[in-house]
Amino acid sequence: MSQLLFRLSKLSSRKDVLQIHKSVRLFSTSPYLTLGSIGEDLPGEGGGYIGDILLFDPAKEELVTVRDKTIPEDLVNSRLVGASHGWTFFSDRCNHNSVRICDLFNPLASKSKTKIIPLPLLTTMIYGQTKVVWNVAMSSSSPHQDNEEEDCVVAINFLGNQLSLCRPGRDLGWTNKQIPFVCSENSNLMYSKRDQRFYLPAPGGNYLCSWDLHFDSDPKFNELVFLNLPELPQFGWELLNSCFKEDHWVESPSGQSFLIKWYSNVPSKRHKDPILMVFTEEEDTKEGTRNMCCLLLEVFI
């Protein structure tokens, strides 16, 4: 994993990259990491320019290049803030409350006609802010208004305790929810297709907070009970307690839930000698709790 991140950092330092994003973004239901785009300074249809889209396949550890992609003019002065279900979220550099989603970095999308769906202007809650986006998630890969099979909901988690939700093409404004704890970059927002809920691990990774798709209910909390913990000497647990930690709640295509705990020594050097602990949810979980059984303890050196 450390070798993978090193190679990504080398790619991001190339001088010929005209538009490269500060951090890689993961499509939550796609095998690719988004790296950015290399512009050829050639005019595209309806403005913008033609360039190459850079993706990375972590499974194969290969760089994927989609060539001759038209970068719309509307996105030239925008910044990438998140990705989900093959769609990327862009915020206007001049007005961070202006957000749109598009299929620019979807390798299966049209090269010449990028689909862009504008979202309502973001509204800030009291003691909240919308300048820093931590995570985004979508309940469906089809955010079109004419999609009658499923109702797509978009959720954005900001620095602080604001969660904003809307239905693209249907809602005229956002529904803002106050998260009952202060979020940070290491709290990942994800959508569970099995439960039809948005999940967000609470700081410390001992509780799981979730919201349904109706917007009008209070958040639900589940306590995470950890079983079958690995046998470590005392100094091993002390080492883990001293590390920077990220908690990621993920779901497999079959609906099985996992909690991934990522430990590293320094936040700014998360790729250096990380420790990975993976838990899976047991089926006999009681109401209000979720029993998590340790599957893996791995140290990358």
N, C-alpha and C positions, 0 to 999 in steps of 0.2 A: 504493500500500500504506500509506503514512504517513497519507493521508486516511482510509483504512478504519479504521485503529487509532484515529485521533483520534475518529471518529464512535462507535466502540465505547466509548471512555473517556467520552464525553459521555452515552451511554446508561446506563452504570454509575453515574453520579452523580445519577440521578433520585431525588427524595425519596420517591416513592410505592412504591419497590421494598422490599418487606418481607424478601425473601430473595434476595439477589444474591450471586453467588460472586465471590471475589477475583480470579480469573483466568479468561479464557475458555478453553473446552476444545473441542478439535476431535474430532468423530467420525471415526475413521480411514478408514471406508468410507462416509461419508455427506457430502453437500455442506454440512452445517450446522455453525456454531459455536454452542455453548451459552452463553447469557448469564445465565440465571437464571430467576426467576419473580416475578411480581407478585401478591401476595395480596390477596384481596377481603374477608378476614376472615369468610368464610361457611363454616359447617360442612359437611364432606363425608361421604360414606358411610364408616362404620367409623372415625370420627375424622378428624383432619387438617383441611384446609380446601380451599376451591376458589379457584383462581387462574389466571392466564395464564402460559403458558410462552413465554419469549423465546428465539428462535433468530436466526441471521444467515446468509444465503446469500452467501458471498464471490463466487461467480460472477456473480450478479445485483446484488450490493451492495444487498440488500434485507433489511429486518427482517421476520422471519416470526413471527407470533403465533398460538399454539394456545390458544384461549380455553376457559374453564370446565373446566380440568383439575383432577382431584382429587389433592391433594398428601397422600399417606398420612402418618398420624401418626408412623410409624416413621422417616420421613425429616425431620421437622420439626427435630429436634435433631442432624442429621447434616450433614457438610460434603462437598461434591463434591471428589473427588481425581483423577478421570480419566474418560475416555470412550473407547469403542472399539466398532465395529460397531453403532452405534445404542444401546448400553447404557452407562449411567453407573455409576461406582463411588462409593459413599458410605461414609464412615468415621464412626463414632459419636464425637461430641464428648467424651463422658465416658470412652470407652474406644477409643483409636485402633486397637487390634488387632481390633476388631469391624468387619468389612467386609461390604457387601452390594452386589449389582448389580441394576439395575432399568431398565425401559424408560420412565421418566418423561419424558425429553426426546426420545423418538422420536415424531415428528409422526404416524406411522401407527399408533401403539399406541392402546389403549382410553383414553378420557378419564376413565372412572369407575373402572376396575380396573387399577391399575398392577401389573405383574408384578415381584415382589421375590424374588431368589434369595440367601439367606444363604450366605456363604463361611466356611470354617473360620477360627477365631481365628488371627491372624498370630502367628508365633513369631520371636523375634529371635535372629540368629546372634551368636557371640562377636565383639566389636568392630563389631557392626552395630546398626542401629536401624530401627524401622518407623514413626516419627512423621512423617517427611517422605517423601511419595511423589513421585517425579520423573515417571515414565511408567507407563502401563498398556497392555497389548495382549491381544487375544483371537485365537485361531486360527479362530473360527467365530462367526457371528451367531446361533447357536442353542445357548445354554448349558443347555438343558433335559436332565434326566436321561433322558427318554423319547425323545431324539433318537438313533435307531439308525443314521442315515446317516453321521454324522461325530462324532468325539470332540473336544469343545471343551476347549481348554486356556486358562487365564487366567494371565497373567504380570504381576508388579508389580516395577518397578525403583525401589529406594529410594535416598535420599541415602547415599553411602558406596559399599559394594561388595556389597550384598545383592540377589539376584534370587530371588523366590519364585514357585512355579508350583503350580497345582492344577487338577483337573477338577471344575467345579461339579456338585454333586449326587452325586458319585461318591467323591471323596477325602475322608477324615475329617481330613486335615491337609495342610499345605503342604510341598512339597519345596523346601528352601532351597539355593541355589547361590551360591558366592562368585565374584563377578566379578573377574577378574585385574587390575583397575584401578579407581581411584576415580571414580565417576560424578558427573556434575553435571547441572544442569537442561538444559544444551545437548546432552546425549546422548540421542537419542530411541530408544525401544524400539519395534520394529515387527515384525509377522509377515508372512513371505513365503508366500503361498499356493502359488507355483510351487515353492519349495524345501522347504516345510513346516518352516521353521525360524524362530526368533526372532532378529532381528539387532539389534546395538547397536554403533554406531561408537565406536571407542576415542578418547580425547583426542588432538587433533591431526588427526584425520580421515584418517590414513594406513593404518589397519588396521580391519577389520570383524570383530567377534566374534559368534559365533552358537551357538545351542543347538537340539537337535532336540526332538521331542515325547515322548521316552521318559524323560527326567529323569535317566537313569543314565549318560549319556556326558559326557565333558569338553567344554568349549567348543572350538569350531573357529575358527581365525584365518585370514583372507585379507588379504594385502597389497594395497593399492590403488595401482596404478601409473597416474599421471596423464599423459595424452598430449594433444597438440594444445593446449597451454596458450596463453592469449591473449598477444599481444605487448604488454607494458607497459613503460614506462620504469622505471628503477631506483626512482624516488621512488614509482611506483605500487605496486610490490611492498612497499616499505617501509611504505606506508600500510596495505596489507592486513595485514602482519605486526603492526602496532600496534593493529589493531582487535580488538574482541571478536568471537568466531566461534562459530557454531552449525553442526553437521553433521547433516543429516537424510537418512537412507536411506529411500527410498520406492519403491513398486512400482506400476506402472500395471495396470489390469484385464487387459491382454494379457500381463502377466508381465515386462515390461521394467523393469529396475532403474535408478534414478537416485540420484545423490548431490547434494544441494543444500547449498552453502556460503553461509551468511548472515553478512555482515560488518557491524558497526556500531561507532560510535565509543565509546559509553558503554553498559555493560550495562543501566543503569536507563532508558536512552532508546533502546531497540533500534529503535524505529520511525523514528528521525531519520536521514534520508539513508542508508539501507542500501545495501549493495552485494551483489548476488546473482550467484553463479556456479553453473551447473548442468552436471553431468557425466552421461553415460550409459554404461552398461556395454557393451563390445564383445563380440561373440559368440565371438571367438577367444581368450578368456581361458584361461590355462594353470592347471594344478592349483596351488592355494595362492595364486594371485594373481588380481586382477581388473583388467583394463585399462579405465580410465575416460577417455572422450573428452569434451572440453569442448564443450558445445552453446551456452552463453549466458553472457554477462557483461553485467549490467544494473545501472545506478545509478539509484535512485529519488530524485528531488529535487523 
